[in-house]
Amino acid sequence: MRQLRPLVLSVVLALVGACASHPVVSSIPTTSATSLEPSVIAFGKSASPDASATPTWTLHGPAFVTKMVDGHDGNVWYMDTYEHAYGRITPSNFNVLTSPYPDPTQIGTAIAPNPDGNIYIATSNGSTCHIYKVHPDLTVVDLIAPYACTYGADTMVSGYDQRLWLDDGSATITRITTVGVISTLTMPEQVDGIMRGNTTGRAMFIVGYYSGTLYRIAPDDSITSVVVGRIGPLATASDGYIWAAAGTILNPDLVRIDDNLGVKVIALGRPRNGPFAILPHKGTLIMPCGLYPDQQTIFRFNTTKEVSLHVWTDPAQEYLVDAIIAPDHNLWMTDSRYVYVGTLN
């Protein structure tokens, strides 16, 4: 994945055009997608079907959304790598407010909400990173002076300490306060993802790129680790457990990891390495699964029972790049061309 960055960067930079510096309001047309019938797969001991109904899908587009997060303002905030823009979407009517990056020659894939009420985005040209504080009205503040980064902004998460934890693809984690104070943490290997753990441990978890190791960073910066195999994106459920697809590249398992790095493997039938979406108030994990050519599958897994799941056909026309449970409690997915919203029970 890392080796594709120069190619992706060159393609994206070639698409740069003239961008206005002021926010633009647009309404994306909505069409109804065909209701999709599920099949139910039961597994484990005393397995029983999940009674969850099939979601009703709506298709919104074109919308070049490549990364989505839930804002503290009740909106979905996103990054648009292709158009070099960021913005917010109102779930109730899917109105979009968008604005170009302050530097349109940059690309950006990292976005994170923060408890201070602002959204933070990271953009880069592959060797220099910018961190911007985005206010609810989309105006931006250049948080820090541009700094050298290895591969560019990859993932960014707000920690329990309210610092921004940024992974640039190297073995260094950059941490930035909301007033722009930088500190770094050196990891044992190249990093390929970062997320928060549960509220009790208040730890951060870092994915090792080569070794299949998950590292736990305690609030005092002490590091512990566990090897679980090649790891995809991580998600934390409402029960506090971390969930991931991990194992071998061709045959990963669904794994549940507690805050002290205890690992439980749950055979689920080729879960794809992300993206994950968590439905916190239902104890439900939703994820696209399967390998090519069986990519058009979505599993809904009950994290409380751990015995049953629902399988839906994936309505996306392309390979999914992100999935979240939005503030409207529905499943939002994007294939970077369209946004698919599935209304859940």
Secondary structure, 3 states (H helix, E strand, C coil): CHHHHHHHHHHHHHCCCCCCCCCEEEECCEEECCCCCCEEEECCCCCCCCCCCCCEEEEECCCCCCEEEECCCCCEEEEECCCCEEEEEECCCCEEEEEECCCCCCEEEEEEECCCCCEEEEEECCCEEEEEEECCCCCEEECCCCEECCCCCCEEEECCCCCEEEECCCCEEEEECCCCCEEEEECCCCEEEEEECCCCCCCEEEEECCCCEEEEECCCCCEEEEECCEEEEEEECCCCCEEEEEECCCCEEEEEECCCCCEEEECCCCECCCCCEEEHHHCEEEEEECCCCCCCEEEEEECCCCCEEEEEECCCCCCCCEEEECCCCCEEEECCCCEEEEECC
